[in-house]
Amino acid sequence: MINVTIWNEFLQEQRKPEVAHIYPKGMHGAIADGIKQDGFELSYATFDEPEHGLTQDKLDNTDVLIYWGHVDHKGFQDQVVDRICARVHKGMGLIVLHSGHHSKLFRKLMGTSCDLLWREADEKERLWVVDPSHPIVEGIGPYIDLDEEEMYGEHFDIPVPDELIFVSWFAGGEVFRSGCTYRRGQGRIFYFRPGHETYPTYHNKDVHRVIANAVKWTAPIQREQTFYGHHEPLEEIKK
């Protein structure tokens, strides 16, 4: 059983009726509805909870954290950022969605500004699968079409991905690295671009399938904990 925590800022749904109309249970609820058939143990956390719902105990019992944030990145507590990063380094999986690229969390793990071009113009997005052998695209065809989405365009100021899974094309002509994997310490990270709050992206079955696949891929492997520091010799050192 993979324990998955879906963290949603959950501010847009409360402030904008048009977002609440699309996501009456919140974006976290829509994501959960789309991946629950995969048998994950699902729980939720949101911005307004104490410590943003991500206490040490909560994270210690999380195998994979799904993260969506947008309007209050600056208000996210630094101590919670540090806590999540430490868990990632120890093996917790992390899936960062859409505007989470500009979160303190993602920027700290990447070490760059994570800036990009953007435009909200209700335009078509086509996410091309550029690594068809990767487990994250199991069950996905050659591309995913989204009729309306926010545009993100290059240059995307991130480190070169360990693996590039998706490249997006937009009706306005831009392209974007939309599915990127990284490893930090013992943890695996997947960044997945689509998911602007004013579009029904998290009701799309292919998007659900990618997220579910990513949960399985980022989930920690079972192994002994790695230790660092001074170490006694395994064999006798003859002088």
C-alpha positions in Angstrom: 0.0 0.0 0.0 1.4 3.4 -1.0 0.5 6.2 1.3 -0.2 9.3 -0.8 -0.8 12.8 0.6 -2.4 15.2 -1.9 -1.4 18.8 -0.9 -3.6 21.5 -2.5 -3.3 25.1 -1.6 -7.1 25.2 -1.8 -7.4 29.0 -1.9 -8.5 29.5 -5.5 -11.6 27.2 -5.0 -12.6 29.3 -2.0 -12.0 32.7 -3.6 -13.2 32.2 -7.2 -16.7 30.8 -7.9 -15.6 29.7 -11.4 -12.9 27.5 -9.9 -15.3 26.1 -7.3 -17.8 25.3 -10.1 -15.1 23.2 -11.9 -13.8 21.6 -8.7 -16.6 21.5 -6.1 -14.5 19.1 -4.0 -11.3 21.0 -4.6 -8.6 20.0 -7.0 -7.3 17.6 -4.4 -10.7 15.9 -4.5 -10.7 15.6 -8.3 -7.2 14.2 -8.3 -8.2 11.7 -5.6 -11.3 10.6 -7.5 -9.1 9.9 -10.6 -6.4 7.8 -8.9 -8.3 6.1 -6.0 -9.0 3.0 -8.2 -5.2 2.3 -8.1 -5.5 1.2 -4.5 -3.5 4.0 -2.9 -4.1 5.1 0.7 -5.1 8.7 0.1 -5.1 11.7 2.5 -5.2 15.5 2.1 -3.6 18.6 3.4 -4.2 22.3 2.6 -2.6 25.7 3.1 -4.8 27.0 5.9 -4.2 24.0 8.2 -1.6 24.4 11.0 1.8 23.9 9.5 -0.1 23.7 6.2 -1.2 20.2 7.2 2.3 18.9 6.7 3.5 18.1 10.2 6.5 15.9 10.8 4.3 13.0 11.7 2.2 13.5 8.6 5.2 13.5 6.3 6.8 10.5 8.2 3.7 8.5 7.2 3.7 9.7 3.6 5.3 7.7 0.8 4.5 10.2 -2.0 3.5 13.8 -1.7 1.5 15.4 -4.6 1.8 19.2 -4.5 -0.3 21.9 -6.1 0.2 25.6 -5.2 -0.2 28.9 -6.9 -1.3 32.2 -5.2 0.6 32.2 -1.9 4.0 30.6 -2.4 5.5 33.4 -0.3 3.3 32.5 2.6 4.4 28.9 2.8 6.4 28.4 5.9 10.1 27.9 5.4 10.3 25.4 8.2 7.8 23.2 6.4 9.8 23.5 3.1 12.9 22.3 5.0 10.9 19.4 6.5 9.6 18.3 3.1 13.0 18.5 1.5 14.5 16.4 4.2 11.9 13.7 3.7 12.5 13.8 -0.1 16.2 13.3 0.5 15.4 10.3 2.8 13.3 8.7 0.0 9.8 10.2 0.0 8.5 10.7 -3.6 7.3 14.1 -4.7 5.0 15.1 -7.6 4.9 18.8 -8.3 2.0 20.0 -10.4 1.6 23.0 -12.7 2.3 26.3 -10.9 4.0 24.4 -8.1 7.1 25.1 -10.2 7.4 28.5 -8.5 6.9 27.1 -5.0 9.7 27.6 -2.4 9.8 23.8 -2.2 10.5 23.1 -5.9 12.9 26.0 -6.3 14.9 24.8 -3.3 15.1 21.3 -4.7 16.1 22.6 -8.2 18.5 25.3 -7.1 17.2 27.7 -9.9 14.6 30.4 -10.3 12.2 27.9 -12.2 10.9 30.9 -14.2 9.1 30.6 -17.5 6.9 32.3 -20.0 3.1 32.1 -19.5 -0.2 33.2 -21.1 -3.8 32.4 -20.1 -5.7 32.4 -23.5 -7.8 29.2 -23.5 -5.6 27.6 -26.0 -5.0 24.0 -26.9 -2.2 22.0 -25.4 -0.7 18.8 -26.9 1.6 16.9 -24.6 3.9 14.7 -26.7 5.3 11.6 -25.1 9.1 11.8 -25.8 10.1 8.8 -23.7 7.6 6.0 -24.6 9.5 3.4 -22.6 9.1 5.2 -19.2 6.7 3.7 -16.6 5.1 7.1 -16.1 3.5 6.9 -19.6 2.2 3.4 -19.2 -1.3 3.3 -20.8 -0.8 6.6 -22.5 -0.9 7.0 -26.3 1.6 9.1 -28.4 0.2 12.4 -26.9 -2.4 13.9 -24.6 -4.7 16.7 -26.0 -6.1 19.3 -23.7 -8.6 21.6 -25.4 -8.0 24.6 -23.1 -5.1 25.3 -20.8 -2.7 28.0 -19.6 0.4 28.3 -21.8 3.9 27.8 -20.2 6.7 28.4 -22.6 10.5 28.1 -22.8 12.9 29.0 -21.5 12.0 27.0 -18.3 14.8 27.8 -15.9 15.4 24.4 -14.4 18.3 22.0 -14.2 18.6 19.6 -17.1 16.1 16.8 -16.2 17.3 13.3 -15.4 14.6 12.2 -17.8 12.3 14.2 -20.1 8.9 12.4 -20.4 6.7 15.0 -22.1 7.1 18.1 -24.3 4.1 20.4 -24.8 3.1 22.3 -27.9 0.6 25.2 -27.6 -1.7 26.7 -30.2 0.1 30.0 -29.9 3.4 28.3 -31.0 5.3 27.8 -27.8 6.8 24.5 -26.6 7.6 23.5 -23.0 9.3 20.7 -21.1 6.2 19.4 -19.4 7.2 16.2 -17.7 10.6 16.1 -16.0 12.1 13.7 -13.5 14.8 14.3 -10.9 16.5 12.4 -8.1 17.5 14.2 -4.9 19.2 12.0 -2.3 17.1 8.8 -2.1 13.9 10.5 -3.4 12.4 10.7 -6.8 10.7 13.9 -8.1 8.3 14.3 -11.1 7.2 17.7 -12.4 4.0 17.6 -14.5 3.0 20.9 -16.1 -0.8 20.9 -16.9 -3.4 21.9 -14.3 -4.4 25.6 -14.3 -7.3 26.0 -11.9 -9.8 27.5 -14.3 -9.7 24.5 -16.6 -11.0 21.0 -16.0 -7.6 19.3 -16.5 -7.8 17.2 -13.3 -11.0 15.5 -14.6 -9.1 14.2 -17.6 -8.5 10.4 -17.6 -5.1 10.6 -19.2 -3.9 13.1 -16.7 -5.2 10.8 -13.9 -3.3 7.9 -15.4 0.0 9.9 -15.6 -0.4 11.0 -11.9 -1.2 7.5 -10.8 1.8 6.1 -12.7 4.0 8.8 -11.2 2.9 7.9 -7.7 4.1 4.3 -8.4 7.4 5.5 -9.9 8.2 8.0 -7.2 7.3 5.7 -4.3 10.3 4.8 -2.1 12.0 1.5 -2.6 12.5 -0.8 0.3 16.1 -0.8 1.5 18.2 -0.1 4.5 18.6 3.5 5.5 21.8 5.1 4.3 24.1 6.5 7.0 26.8 9.2 6.7 29.7 10.3 8.8 32.6 8.5 10.5 32.6 4.7 9.9 34.5 1.9 11.5 36.4 -0.4 9.1 34.6 -3.5 8.0 37.9 -5.4 7.8 40.9 -5.4 10.1 43.4 -2.7 8.9 46.9 -4.3 9.2 49.6 -1.8 10.1 
